[in-house]
Amino acid sequence: MERVPVLKIGDILLVSIQIDMEDQVALQLQEDLADRIVTTGCHGVIIDISALDIVDSFVGRTLATIASVSRVLDAETVVVGMRPAVAITLVELGLSLPGIRTALNVELGIEMLALSRPHLDVEFDDDEDEADSAAVLAP
Amino acid sequence: MSEESRQVPVASDQDVVRVRQLVRTVSVEAKLSLVDQTKLVTAASELARNTLVYGGGGYVEVSRVRNEIRAGIRIVFADQGPGIVDLDLALTDGYTTGGGLGLGLSGARRLVDEFVIETAPGEGTTITVTKWCR
């Protein structure tokens, strides 16, 4: 069975779904992510679905479950990159994904997580912070 | 009428993926719009999963069809499972006997142009859906 890789970048776990998942693969991803949240202590999860040309009710439900489980484990989930045709189809299917935060792309997803968790270390503007504290200590 | 048809057995998760791939291929060949391709593949995914989970497996047949004015795609989902006892209830949003969201059947119906269901307790279920090119 194929497996969807989970990457750790700073305080964020990044999942990019690149395959047409069998139902079992989606369930495995749900378990893998929960494990990784606990072992890494990450507080943010980004799921990139820009490569998916459909999201059916099973995948939709899996995404919702991942978001709920992450929240219980003190992590925020953002689903990013949904294609327009997928959004139209999902809503018509009757799934509006309540409780799932979405962003248009990975970059905006990272921004969203950074805003909801000011302490989140995404290793972007660390230098600036250090410069600030150095300036305070200098005199 | 039917120009050609292709059949896929549905006996596992992998077969549901194969059904999606076949429907996608035929949708592209038939030049459905991107949104209509997405709707049809999504509907096929829901119904093929039902064939597997509720019907105990069966087969899916995909064909290109044509009426006086338009071309389209017709897909048949057939199983020899227990059948559906209360069809109205089964077609209600949110009703499920399988622990899902209860959107498969009702949602799939909204995503296609024609939806015909033949079922009786103990007699299996056959669902035929059609999507016409615009």
Interface residues (C-beta under 8 A of the other chain):
Chain A: D20 M21 E22 D23 Q24 D53 I54 V55 D56 S57 F58 G60 R61 R83 A85 V86 I88 T89 E92 L93 G94 L95
Chain B: D13 Q14 V16 V17 R20 Q21 R24 L34 V35 Q37 T38 K39 V41 T42 S45 E46 R49 D93 G100 L101 L103 G104 S106 G107 A108 R110 L111
